[in-house]
């Protein structure tokens, strides 16, 4: 039995991949999973030490209900240091139990049945799902190679723009690892003001940018706080995915709406995790440079090995993903299932992220280099077997 709001929702792609992966394992094949963006690196020792120390305090196992007093100021300082953005800790910052949960609850806080939301295609699935579960309607903005994988707001019908309530954007992006220049965000602010919609920027991969470049915070753009918020997470930057802690910053009206809903659904995040998160936000440049070097080296290895196989893929400027056009005349799902069954290498089909993701796969850099090299060799032999190389 399903509620009406669940009609039309399929099983999440990562659950489907996990089920097939389990069958492959049961057949005795070793699996190299490059599908889920689950960081394989451990947190910084200071993070683990803080978590361990506070976990020994038996008085810290009750409900926290909200952020500990030191958390919001730590986020404000982080934004000031990294992006030159000033935030009011008590009004413009809200702690959330991971951005996935925060994004879902935000849609429930803002969207009324029938409201339109603008969602990129391909895009991270929770954007679309959250809107639909809130009773809203989705208008898909195609991201294609021809438009540089940027949403063309000028190609959206004015009738839709006038009805839109939210725009979801994500740079550096997942699944398409694209960086946005300030000029793009300036255009977004212009359209949001002109057509009176709010902007939700998912900034989860803010610190995973390569080649000595830096990501731009949407809130660094004049007028951005008037029209939107920015979500960020400690999952990817600080390798704390299982801790489920993040935050949303920016527009006070949006934050107040989300805070009101969470006051009915949320009992706070485990105190030791909050203390560890506060410590993470203070780690500084040397930490960011260190983890960027690891992922950049992995990226370079994978790109080099794929090109040896004749698979010429885009060189991503950021994130832990490679967005690759598949080299065979099959669907992205069939490609991934065949590859998994033949080699044990697990990739994510691009179609999992929307209609315009068809024809691509997402490759994750979430394994040590020795495993990545092994996976690329297996892919090479798979392509030979298919007669492509």
C-alpha positions, 0 to 999 in steps of 0.5 A: 500500500502506498500513499498517493504522493509515492505514486510515480516514485521508483526505487532509488538507483543506488538501491537498485545498484546495491541489489545487483552488486550483492548478486554479483558478489554472491557469484564470487566476483570481487566488486570495485564500487565507483557508483556512490559518492561515499568518501573512502578517506577517514576524517582528520584525526582532530575530528575523530579525536573530538568525536571520541572524547565527547562520546565518552561523556554520558551526559551528552546522549540526550536530544540536542534539539538545535545547534550547539552555541559554537556551531553557527559562529564556526560556520559564519567564520568559515564563510568569512574566511573561505568566501568573503561572505558575512553571515549573522549566526543566529538568523542566516544559518541553520543546522540540518541533518545532512543536505539531502534531508535539509533539501527535502524538508525545504521543499515541504516548507516552501512548495504548495501543491501545484507550485512550479520548481525549476530543476536541472536535468541531469540533476541530483535526484532529491531536487525533483523528488522533494518537489514532487513529494511536496505536491509541486510541479517540476520544469526541467532545464536541460544541461547539455554539452552544447550549453556548456552544461549550464542551465539556459534561463533565457530559454525557459518560457516566460510563462513558466518563469512567472509561475516558478517558486524555486530554482535548484542549482548545484555548482560544483555540480553532481553528477556533472562536475562543472564550476560556475563563474560569478557571471552565471550567478549574477544572471541567476540573481537577476532572473530571480528578482525579475520573476520573483522566485527563490534560489536553492544552491547546493554547494556540497562540493565547495572545497573539492576544486582542482588545478588551483581554482576556487569555487564561488559561493552564490552568496558572494554575489550582490543581492543573492541573500535577497533571493536565495540560500546555499546548502553545504555539508560536512560529508564530502569536504571533511569525510563525515558522510555517515555523521549526517550534518550540514547547514543552510545559509542565506535568506532569513525568510527561507531559513525561518520557514525551514526552521519552523518545519524542523521544530516539528520533525527534528530533535537535533544532531548528536552532541559529539558529532556537532563538536566534531563538526565545529572542529572540522570547520576550523581545520584551515587551508592545509587540510583542504590542499591535502585532500584536493591533492589526493582527489586530483591525483585520482582524477588524473590517473583515471583520465589517463587510463581511460584515454589509453583505452580510447575513451576520451572523457571530459577532465573535471575541474572539481568534485569526486566525479567524472561525467563520461559519454559512454562509448557503446550504442547501448543505454547507460543502464545497460552499459553499467549492468553489463560492466558490473556483471562482466568485471565487478566495476560499478558505475552509475548510469547517467539516466539516474539523474534525468532524461538528459543524462542518458548516454553518460555514466558517472565515475566516482573517485572514491577508491585508492589509486591502486583500486582505480587502476585495477578498475580502469584495466577491467574497463579496458578489457571490457571495451575490448570484449565489446569490440570497441577498442 
